[in-house]
Structures are given as structure tokens and as C-alpha cells.
């Protein structure tokens, strides 16, 4: 006697595969993105990495990940937009001066830009945005831990932390982003200027 495929029985439907990701981000300006791309290529060669650097238009700092979904949930987009619109901040500078691999996974590890002192205003802004999220249905995504970084590429090799020439820019806006999972496509849904 063989068991029937339970995925066809009521109550046993397979969960739909996530196709859409929502997150808040800060993007570098085009000149800085080109600088990051050149640095990524240089570090890739220097360390013999096989992963391809991300395209310059995809370099970003994730402020808050808002979940992965099967389809784009318009109610959550509306809640995120409300939270984003409620945050007021002046433009601020960010500086990354180190590179390292994240070692949380055994393969396909993110190789990233990191920093310390040049990110205090970014951390404060991320926390303010998190407080705004807590006032919406997206509050569970406002995590206290934040490791500011810009992913350069993914590679199976692990590279220890090293100093790099500083990469700095002034953040003038933040963006609500719709990422199509597996398609390497980021679609901006809303932008908010940072005003002094």
C-alpha cells in the first residue's frame, strides 16, 4: 500500500515558493558605485575569488529586510511606505574602510565592505527607521542587530578582514525596494529624500 501524495489533500498544500523580497536600502551615487565595482574587481583578483562582482546598480546597504513573499503583498508595501514617510533625517556620510567575508554559510559567502567610525549616523538612521516600523504591522522586522555592509560578490572562499581604501558618500535618500528573487532585479517602489 503506497501513501498518496499529500500535497494534493486539503490542508497539505505546499507553501508557495517566495518570489518577491521587500527591503529598505541606501544606494551609493553612480560615481561611488563605479568606485566600489573597481575595488570589488581588484579584491577578487587579489584573493583569487571566482564569484562575479555585483552590477554597480545593485550595490546597496540594506537597512531593514521586510520579508520574502509569494507575490508582492500590497498591504505590506503600504505599511512600509507609511513608515518610510514618517522618518525625517538630514543627509549623512557613510564610510566603509574594510573588506571581509561573512562566514555564516559554508558556501556562497558574501564578501562585503564594512566599517566602524564612519557609520555612526547610518546606524542611528537605521534605528529611527526601525522605530517607525514598530508602529506598523511590519514591527517584527525591526531587528535590533545591524551590521552595515555593502555586498561586493559571493564566493565559496573565505577572506579574512583587511583594510581597504575608504569608500565614502553622502546619503541623500533611502528607498523601499522590491527584489525579484533569483532575477537579480531591484525595483524601487518609493524614495524619500533626506533633508537637513
C-alpha positions as CSV (number, residue, x, y, z in Angstrom):
1,X,0.0,0.0,0.0
2,X,1.5,3.3,-1.0
3,X,0.7,6.6,0.6
4,X,-0.9,9.2,-1.7
5,X,0.9,12.4,-2.4
6,X,-0.4,14.5,0.4
7,X,0.3,17.8,-1.3
8,X,-3.0,17.3,-3.2
9,X,-5.0,16.8,0.0
10,X,-6.8,19.7,1.7
11,X,-4.6,21.2,4.4
12,X,-1.4,19.8,2.9
13,X,-0.9,22.3,0.2
14,X,2.8,23.1,-0.3
15,X,3.7,26.6,0.7
16,X,4.3,28.7,-2.4
17,X,7.9,29.5,-3.2
18,X,8.9,33.1,-2.3
19,X,9.3,35.2,-5.4
20,X,9.4,38.7,-4.0
21,X,11.5,40.4,-1.3
22,X,10.9,43.8,0.3
23,X,13.6,45.8,2.0
24,X,14.7,49.4,2.8
25,X,18.1,50.4,1.4
26,X,20.5,53.2,0.8
27,X,22.3,53.2,-2.6
28,X,25.6,54.9,-3.4
29,X,25.7,57.5,-6.1
30,X,26.8,56.4,-9.6
31,X,30.4,57.6,-9.1
32,X,30.8,55.8,-5.8
33,X,29.1,52.6,-7.3
34,X,31.8,52.7,-10.0
35,X,34.5,53.0,-7.4
36,X,33.0,50.1,-5.4
37,X,32.9,48.0,-8.7
38,X,36.6,48.7,-9.3
39,X,37.5,47.8,-5.8
40,X,35.5,44.6,-5.9
41,X,37.3,43.6,-9.1
42,X,40.7,44.4,-7.6
43,X,40.0,42.4,-4.4
44,X,38.5,39.5,-6.4
45,X,41.8,39.3,-8.4
46,X,44.0,39.8,-5.3
47,X,42.3,36.9,-3.4
48,X,41.7,34.6,-6.4
49,X,37.9,34.6,-5.9
50,X,35.6,33.1,-8.5
51,X,32.4,34.9,-7.8
52,X,31.4,37.8,-10.1
53,X,31.0,41.2,-8.6
54,X,27.5,42.6,-8.4
55,X,26.5,45.1,-11.0
56,X,27.2,48.6,-9.9
57,X,23.4,49.5,-9.8
58,X,22.9,46.7,-7.2
59,X,25.4,47.8,-4.6
60,X,23.4,49.0,-1.6
61,X,23.2,49.0,2.2
62,X,20.2,47.0,3.5
63,X,18.6,49.0,6.3
64,X,15.7,46.6,7.1
65,X,14.8,43.3,5.4
66,X,11.0,43.1,5.3
67,X,10.5,39.5,4.3
68,X,10.2,37.2,1.3
69,X,6.8,36.5,-0.2
70,X,5.0,34.6,-3.0
71,X,3.7,37.7,-4.8
72,X,4.1,41.3,-3.7
73,X,1.8,42.0,-0.7
74,X,0.4,45.4,-1.3
75,X,-0.8,45.9,2.3
76,X,2.8,45.5,3.5
77,X,4.1,47.8,0.8
78,X,1.6,50.4,2.1
79,X,2.7,49.8,5.7
80,X,6.3,50.2,4.7
81,X,5.6,53.3,2.8
82,X,3.8,54.8,5.8
83,X,6.8,54.0,8.0
84,X,9.2,55.4,5.5
85,X,7.3,58.6,5.1
86,X,7.2,59.2,8.8
87,X,11.0,59.3,9.2
88,X,12.8,62.6,9.0
89,X,16.6,62.9,8.9
90,X,19.3,65.1,7.4
91,X,21.7,63.7,4.8
92,X,24.6,61.9,6.4
93,X,28.0,60.5,5.4
94,X,28.9,56.8,5.3
95,X,32.4,55.4,5.1
96,X,33.5,51.8,4.5
97,X,37.2,51.1,5.0
98,X,37.4,47.3,5.4
99,X,36.5,44.2,3.4
100,X,35.8,40.7,4.7
101,X,33.8,37.5,4.1
102,X,30.7,36.7,6.1
103,X,31.3,33.1,7.3
104,X,27.7,32.3,8.4
105,X,27.3,29.9,5.4
106,X,29.7,27.2,4.3
107,X,29.3,28.1,0.6
108,X,28.4,31.2,-1.5
109,X,29.6,33.5,1.3
110,X,29.0,37.3,1.0
111,X,32.3,39.2,0.5
112,X,31.5,42.7,1.8
113,X,32.6,46.2,2.6
114,X,32.5,47.0,6.3
115,X,33.4,49.9,8.5
116,X,33.3,51.4,12.0
117,X,33.5,55.0,13.0
118,X,32.3,56.3,9.6
119,X,28.9,54.6,10.1
120,X,27.5,56.1,13.3
121,X,25.0,58.3,11.5
122,X,23.9,55.4,9.4
123,X,23.3,53.2,12.4
124,X,21.3,56.0,14.1
125,X,19.2,56.4,11.0
126,X,18.6,52.6,10.7
127,X,17.4,52.6,14.3
128,X,15.0,55.6,13.7
129,X,13.5,53.7,10.7
130,X,13.2,50.6,12.9
131,X,11.2,52.6,15.5
132,X,8.8,53.8,12.7
133,X,8.4,50.1,11.5
134,X,7.5,49.1,15.1
135,X,4.4,51.3,14.8
136,X,3.1,49.2,11.8
137,X,2.3,45.5,11.1
138,X,6.0,45.2,10.0
139,X,7.3,45.7,13.5
140,X,8.7,42.2,13.7
141,X,11.2,43.0,11.0
142,X,12.7,45.9,13.1
143,X,15.6,43.8,14.4
144,X,18.0,45.4,17.0
145,X,21.2,44.0,15.5
146,X,22.5,45.8,12.4
147,X,25.8,45.1,10.6
148,X,26.2,47.8,8.0
149,X,27.8,46.4,4.8
150,X,27.8,46.5,1.0
151,X,28.0,43.1,-0.6
152,X,30.6,43.0,-3.4
153,X,30.2,39.4,-4.5
154,X,29.5,35.9,-3.3
155,X,32.3,33.2,-3.2
156,X,32.9,29.9,-1.5
157,X,36.3,31.0,-0.3
158,X,36.6,33.0,3.0
159,X,38.7,36.1,3.1
160,X,39.8,37.5,6.5
161,X,39.1,41.1,7.2
162,X,41.5,43.6,5.7
163,X,41.8,47.4,5.4
164,X,40.8,48.9,2.0
165,X,41.0,52.4,0.6
166,X,38.0,54.3,2.2
167,X,34.8,54.3,0.1
168,X,32.6,57.2,1.2
169,X,29.5,59.0,0.1
170,X,26.7,61.2,1.4
171,X,23.3,59.5,1.7
172,X,20.6,61.9,0.3
173,X,17.7,59.4,0.2
174,X,16.5,56.0,1.2
175,X,14.5,53.6,-0.9
176,X,11.8,50.9,-0.5
177,X,13.0,48.1,-2.8
178,X,11.1,45.2,-4.4
179,X,13.6,42.5,-5.3
180,X,12.6,39.7,-7.7
181,X,14.2,36.7,-6.1
182,X,16.6,34.9,-8.4
183,X,16.3,37.5,-11.1
184,X,18.9,39.9,-9.8
185,X,16.4,42.7,-10.3
186,X,15.7,45.6,-7.8
187,X,12.7,47.7,-8.4
188,X,12.4,50.9,-6.4
189,X,8.8,51.3,-5.1
190,X,9.3,54.6,-3.1
191,X,12.0,57.1,-2.4
192,X,12.3,59.5,0.5
193,X,14.8,62.4,0.4
194,X,16.9,63.1,3.5
195,X,16.6,66.8,4.2
196,X,18.5,69.0,6.6
